[in-house]
Amino acid sequence: MINGAHVIIYSRDAEADRAFFRDVLEYPHVDAGGGWLIFRLPPAEVAVHPTDGPETQELYLMCDDVDATVTNLAAKGVEFTQPVTDARWGRLTRFRLPGGGEVGLYEPRHERATDL
């Protein structure tokens, strides 16, 4: 039986991004050896969206209050790459990882599958 998921973020500066998840987001972690940190994520959901373009994947971290979370992370030096926008399903923004990648931040307006 499948009992979890493992997300991989490819990075041009993996050490800096690992430090970000450890020090800024303060995610609990284990060292898989040689400083290779693996982080415990909050409860997760997966959604499948249709596309006519290339098949890609995105990572969005969820929060209860996007404005408060943006304020908290910005005070820690996190760079946001787009303003908070409203959509029918929630409020979202994106921030830059130290290695250059981007991660979405999302306050859902719908029922969360993690609450089931």
C-alpha positions as CSV (number, residue, x, y, z in Angstrom):
1,M,0.0,0.0,0.0
2,I,1.3,3.5,-0.8
3,N,1.8,5.4,2.4
4,G,3.5,8.7,1.4
5,A,5.0,10.8,-1.3
6,H,8.5,12.1,-1.9
7,V,8.8,15.5,-3.6
8,I,12.1,16.4,-5.4
9,I,13.2,19.9,-6.1
10,Y,16.1,20.2,-8.5
11,S,18.3,23.2,-7.7
12,R,21.3,25.0,-9.0
13,D,22.3,25.5,-5.3
14,A,21.0,22.6,-3.4
15,E,22.9,23.5,-0.2
16,A,21.4,26.9,-0.1
17,D,17.9,25.6,-0.7
18,R,18.3,22.9,2.0
19,A,19.4,25.6,4.4
20,F,16.3,27.6,3.4
21,F,13.9,24.7,4.2
22,R,15.9,24.1,7.5
23,D,16.5,27.6,8.8
24,V,13.8,29.8,7.2
25,L,10.8,27.5,6.9
26,E,12.1,25.5,10.0
27,Y,10.9,22.1,8.6
28,P,12.0,19.1,10.6
29,H,14.4,16.9,8.7
30,V,16.7,13.9,8.8
31,D,20.2,13.6,7.3
32,A,20.2,10.8,4.8
33,G,24.0,10.9,4.9
34,G,26.6,13.5,3.8
35,G,24.4,16.5,4.6
36,W,21.7,15.3,2.3
37,L,18.7,16.6,4.2
38,I,15.2,15.2,3.7
39,F,12.4,17.4,5.1
40,R,9.1,16.4,6.7
41,L,6.4,18.3,4.8
42,P,3.0,19.3,6.1
43,P,0.1,17.2,5.0
44,A,-0.2,17.2,1.2
45,E,-2.7,17.0,-1.6
46,V,-2.3,16.2,-5.3
47,A,-4.4,17.7,-8.1
48,V,-4.4,16.8,-11.8
49,H,-5.0,19.7,-14.1
50,P,-5.6,19.5,-17.9
51,T,-3.1,21.0,-20.3
52,D,-2.6,21.4,-24.0
53,G,1.0,22.3,-23.5
54,P,3.9,20.4,-22.0
55,E,3.3,18.2,-19.0
56,T,4.9,19.8,-16.0
57,Q,4.7,19.8,-12.2
58,E,4.5,22.6,-9.7
59,L,5.0,22.8,-5.9
60,Y,2.6,24.9,-3.8
61,L,2.9,25.1,-0.1
62,M,-0.4,25.8,1.6
63,C,-1.2,28.2,4.5
64,D,-4.2,29.4,6.4
65,D,-3.4,33.2,6.0
66,V,-1.3,34.1,2.9
67,D,-0.9,37.7,4.0
68,A,0.5,36.8,7.4
69,T,2.7,34.2,5.9
70,V,4.1,36.6,3.3
71,T,4.8,39.2,6.0
72,N,6.5,36.6,8.2
73,L,8.7,35.2,5.3
74,A,9.5,38.6,3.9
75,A,10.8,39.6,7.4
76,K,13.2,36.7,7.0
77,G,14.5,38.0,3.7
78,V,12.4,35.8,1.4
79,E,11.9,37.4,-2.1
80,F,8.4,37.1,-3.5
81,T,8.2,37.0,-7.3
82,Q,4.6,37.8,-7.7
83,P,2.0,39.7,-5.7
84,V,-0.8,37.9,-3.9
85,T,-3.6,37.3,-6.4
86,D,-7.2,36.2,-5.9
87,A,-8.7,33.2,-7.8
88,R,-12.0,31.5,-7.3
89,W,-10.3,28.6,-5.5
90,G,-7.8,30.6,-3.3
91,R,-5.2,33.3,-2.9
92,L,-1.7,32.6,-4.2
93,T,1.8,34.0,-4.7
94,R,5.2,32.7,-5.5
95,F,8.6,33.1,-3.8
96,R,12.2,32.5,-4.9
97,L,14.4,29.8,-3.4
98,P,18.1,30.8,-2.8
99,G,19.1,28.4,-5.7
100,G,16.9,30.4,-8.1
101,G,13.8,28.1,-8.3
102,E,10.3,29.3,-7.4
103,V,7.7,27.8,-5.1
104,G,4.1,28.7,-4.9
105,L,2.3,29.7,-1.7
106,Y,-1.4,29.1,-1.6
107,E,-4.3,29.9,0.8
108,P,-7.1,27.6,-0.4
109,R,-10.7,28.7,-0.3
110,H,-12.0,25.2,-0.8
111,E,-12.2,22.3,1.5
112,R,-8.8,20.7,2.0
113,A,-8.3,17.1,1.1
114,T,-5.9,17.0,4.1
115,D,-8.9,17.5,6.4
116,L,-10.5,14.2,5.2
